[in-house]
Amino acid sequence: MLPGGRGVRAAAGAVAFGLLVSACDGPKAADPPKRERAVDAIAGERGDARALWARWGLKPLRPAPAPPAVKPLRLTRRDVKVFNHVPTGDRVVFITIDDGAEKDPKFVRMLEDLRVPVSIFLTDDAIRPHYAYFQPIQKLGNAVQNHTLNHPVMTGLGLDGQKRQICGAQRILKQRYGVSPTLFRPPFGLWNSLTKQAAASCGVHGIVLWRASMQINDMQYDDPARKLHPGDVLLAHFRGPKELKGRTMTHMFGRMLMRIRRQGFSVARLEDYVQTP
């Protein structure tokens, strides 16, 4: 583990002060201009980030751009849109994590350290009775979205059955996390026209699919060239050693970030690019 950012900044400040006194060969130098102090602060923050990422055996991703002033994907109340990417020229991708079966406390600490935004699509059967596990993830600014009550194949249900799944999950997620989801992920990515009708009646405005999914050490891509593209939605799951062949959630997520970094992308918050009514 690398030393903490506070110690690094203190040491760097002491060295810089010594150099200033030596160069001037006189009394204490005046405070640097505001612009120089701002540069020093940014450098310190970047050093802290490198140390935090190094704790997990990772190198930082390139910083994501500021959220767009006008969100490029607009959803409406009348017609629920199905999408697996956002039309943007920014070199960003969006991480979505499904289900909620694995509740590894180390993954929460990983998100707290790395501050990588994610959208979590939760299934009630998977998260009950441990609703509290996901609250620290939400407090980091990550949106809680809908993934049904008990993960059925939606296309095997009629309209009423699909409404029960989506509306039922809406009510529970609102009760537990204080917000009504605006996006829905159908289990297995399977949906039909009734899914759109049910989602609209439950207050959901978008059905989110994906263009690449994380397995254990690598991704599966829709693109035969095995490449990510600006605005791609990526899929992962809350999984543990049983599903990951002995690997952990943090291992899987770390490998996902490595793949994103190697292709020169940042991770942005999906909800910052999607305009809901």
Beta strands, then each sheet from edge to edge (+ up, - down):
strand 1: 73-74
strand 2: 81-83
strand 3: 92-99
strand 4: 119-122
strand 5: 144-146
strand 6: 183-184
strand 7: 206-208
strand 8: 212-214
strand 9: 219-221
strand 10: 233-237
strand 11: 266-267
strand 12: 274-275
sheet 1: 1+ 12+
sheet 2: 2+ 7+ 6+
sheet 3: 5+ 4+ 3+ 10+ 8+ 9-
sheet 4: 5+ 4+ 3+ 11+
end
